[in-house]
């Protein structure tokens, strides 16, 4: 007779705690995948994405900080996001 695993209830119904655990595990796995993909980017791409997406720097702040135009920052960010997306799709 086949028995369920620790995360698979025998009656086919999942309690709230198990559902929350599944969500937490999935979230942590996705975060690890994103971190790994970020690590594969160039230092420039990684720093740009971390400063704008995680630290909350605006395009204007980044442009001023790097001595380039806001358009250059937006273009670099767009390209970096495309490269990140490409690594996440593999």
Phi and psi in degrees as GROMACS dihedral restraints (atoms count N, CA, C in turn):
[ dihedral_restraints ]
;  ai    aj    ak    al  type     phi  dphi    fc
    3     4     5     6     1   -85.2    20    10
    4     5     6     7     1   132.6    20    10
    6     7     8     9     1  -112.5    20    10
    7     8     9    10     1   151.3    20    10
    9    10    11    12     1   -71.8    20    10
   10    11    12    13     1   160.5    20    10
   12    13    14    15     1   -80.8    20    10
   13    14    15    16     1  -179.5    20    10
   15    16    17    18     1   -59.5    20    10
   16    17    18    19     1   -27.0    20    10
   18    19    20    21     1  -100.8    20    10
   19    20    21    22     1     2.6    20    10
   21    22    23    24     1  -117.9    20    10
   22    23    24    25     1   103.3    20    10
   24    25    26    27     1   -65.8    20    10
   25    26    27    28     1   146.3    20    10
   27    28    29    30     1   -66.4    20    10
   28    29    30    31     1   -30.4    20    10
   30    31    32    33     1   -86.0    20    10
   31    32    33    34     1     0.3    20    10
   33    34    35    36     1    84.0    20    10
   34    35    36    37     1    -2.9    20    10
   36    37    38    39     1  -109.6    20    10
   37    38    39    40     1   139.2    20    10
   39    40    41    42     1  -105.8    20    10
   40    41    42    43     1   131.6    20    10
   42    43    44    45     1   -79.8    20    10
   43    44    45    46     1   167.7    20    10
   45    46    47    48     1   -61.2    20    10
   46    47    48    49     1   -39.4    20    10
   48    49    50    51     1   -64.1    20    10
   49    50    51    52     1   -41.6    20    10
   51    52    53    54     1   -68.1    20    10
   52    53    54    55     1   -40.4    20    10
   54    55    56    57     1   -62.2    20    10
   55    56    57    58     1   -42.7    20    10
   57    58    59    60     1   -63.4    20    10
   58    59    60    61     1   -40.2    20    10
   60    61    62    63     1   -63.5    20    10
   61    62    63    64     1   -43.8    20    10
   63    64    65    66     1   -59.2    20    10
   64    65    66    67     1   -43.8    20    10
   66    67    68    69     1   -63.1    20    10
   67    68    69    70     1   -42.9    20    10
   69    70    71    72     1   -62.9    20    10
   70    71    72    73     1   -44.6    20    10
   72    73    74    75     1   -62.3    20    10
   73    74    75    76     1   -45.9    20    10
   75    76    77    78     1   -61.9    20    10
   76    77    78    79     1   -41.6    20    10
   78    79    80    81     1   -63.5    20    10
   79    80    81    82     1   -43.8    20    10
   81    82    83    84     1   -66.1    20    10
   82    83    84    85     1   -38.7    20    10
   84    85    86    87     1   -64.2    20    10
   85    86    87    88     1   -41.8    20    10
   87    88    89    90     1   -65.9    20    10
   88    89    90    91     1   -41.3    20    10
   90    91    92    93     1   -61.9    20    10
   91    92    93    94     1   -40.8    20    10
   93    94    95    96     1   -64.9    20    10
   94    95    96    97     1   -39.4    20    10
   96    97    98    99     1   -62.8    20    10
   97    98    99   100     1   -44.0    20    10
   99   100   101   102     1   -65.7    20    10
  100   101   102   103     1   -43.7    20    10
  102   103   104   105     1   -59.1    20    10
  103   104   105   106     1   -43.3    20    10
  105   106   107   108     1   -62.9    20    10
  106   107   108   109     1   -43.7    20    10
  108   109   110   111     1   -63.8    20    10
  109   110   111   112     1   -40.1    20    10
  111   112   113   114     1   -62.2    20    10
  112   113   114   115     1   -39.8    20    10
  114   115   116   117     1   -63.4    20    10
  115   116   117   118     1   -25.4    20    10
  117   118   119   120     1   -81.5    20    10
  118   119   120   121     1   -13.7    20    10
  120   121   122   123     1   -75.7    20    10
  121   122   123   124     1   163.8    20    10
  123   124   125   126     1   -65.2    20    10
  124   125   126   127     1   159.2    20    10
  126   127   128   129     1   -57.8    20    10
  127   128   129   130     1   -42.1    20    10
  129   130   131   132     1   -61.3    20    10
  130   131   132   133     1   -47.7    20    10
  132   133   134   135     1   -62.1    20    10
  133   134   135   136     1   -46.3    20    10
  135   136   137   138     1   -62.1    20    10
  136   137   138   139     1   -45.9    20    10
  138   139   140   141     1   -63.9    20    10
  139   140   141   142     1   -42.8    20    10
  141   142   143   144     1   -60.5    20    10
  142   143   144   145     1   -47.0    20    10
  144   145   146   147     1   -67.1    20    10
  145   146   147   148     1   -40.7    20    10
  147   148   149   150     1   -64.5    20    10
  148   149   150   151     1   -42.5    20    10
  150   151   152   153     1   -70.0    20    10
  151   152   153   154     1   -36.7    20    10
  153   154   155   156     1   -85.9    20    10
  154   155   156   157     1   -43.1    20    10
  156   157   158   159     1   -86.8    20    10
  157   158   159   160     1   -36.7    20    10
  159   160   161   162     1   -96.1    20    10
  160   161   162   163     1   -47.0    20    10
  162   163   164   165     1   -82.7    20    10
  163   164   165   166     1   -17.9    20    10
  165   166   167   168     1    84.1    20    10
  166   167   168   169     1    17.5    20    10
  168   169   170   171     1   -66.7    20    10
  169   170   171   172     1   139.4    20    10
  171   172   173   174     1   -81.2    20    10
  172   173   174   175     1   166.2    20    10
  174   175   176   177     1   -60.4    20    10
  175   176   177   178     1   -37.4    20    10
  177   178   179   180     1   -63.7    20    10
  178   179   180   181     1   -46.3    20    10
  180   181   182   183     1   -63.0    20    10
  181   182   183   184     1   -42.6    20    10
  183   184   185   186     1   -65.4    20    10
  184   185   186   187     1   -41.2    20    10
  186   187   188   189     1   -61.1    20    10
  187   188   189   190     1   -45.4    20    10
  189   190   191   192     1   -63.7    20    10
  190   191   192   193     1   -43.5    20    10
  192   193   194   195     1   -63.4    20    10
  193   194   195   196     1   -39.3    20    10
  195   196   197   198     1   -95.7    20    10
  196   197   198   199     1    -6.8    20    10
  198   199   200   201     1    71.8    20    10
  199   200   201   202     1    34.4    20    10
  201   202   203   204     1  -129.2    20    10
  202   203   204   205     1   175.6    20    10
  204   205   206   207     1   -79.9    20    10
  205   206   207   208     1   160.2    20    10
  207   208   209   210     1   -62.1    20    10
  208   209   210   211     1   -36.7    20    10
  210   211   212   213     1   -61.2    20    10
  211   212   213   214     1   -39.4    20    10
  213   214   215   216     1   -62.6    20    10
  214   215   216   217     1   -41.5    20    10
  216   217   218   219     1   -63.9    20    10
  217   218   219   220     1   -46.1    20    10
  219   220   221   222     1   -61.1    20    10
  220   221   222   223     1   -40.4    20    10
  222   223   224   225     1   -65.8    20    10
  223   224   225   226     1   -46.3    20    10
  225   226   227   228     1   -61.5    20    10
  226   227   228   229     1   -42.6    20    10
  228   229   230   231     1   -64.1    20    10
  229   230   231   232     1   -43.5    20    10
  231   232   233   234     1   -60.7    20    10
  232   233   234   235     1   -45.1    20    10
  234   235   236   237     1   -66.3    20    10
  235   236   237   238     1   -40.5    20    10
  237   238   239   240     1   -63.8    20    10
  238   239   240   241     1   -41.0    20    10
  240   241   242   243     1   -64.4    20    10
  241   242   243   244     1   -37.8    20    10
  243   244   245   246     1   -64.5    20    10
  244   245   246   247     1   -41.8    20    10
  246   247   248   249     1   -65.5    20    10
  247   248   249   250     1   -40.4    20    10
  249   250   251   252     1   -63.2    20    10
  250   251   252   253     1   -45.5    20    10
  252   253   254   255     1   -58.8    20    10
  253   254   255   256     1   -42.4    20    10
  255   256   257   258     1   -59.5    20    10
  256   257   258   259     1   -38.3    20    10
  258   259   260   261     1   -72.9    20    10
  259   260   261   262     1   -30.9    20    10
  261   262   263   264     1   -76.5    20    10
  262   263   264   265     1   -22.3    20    10
  264   265   266   267     1   -84.7    20    10
  265   266   267   268     1   -13.1    20    10
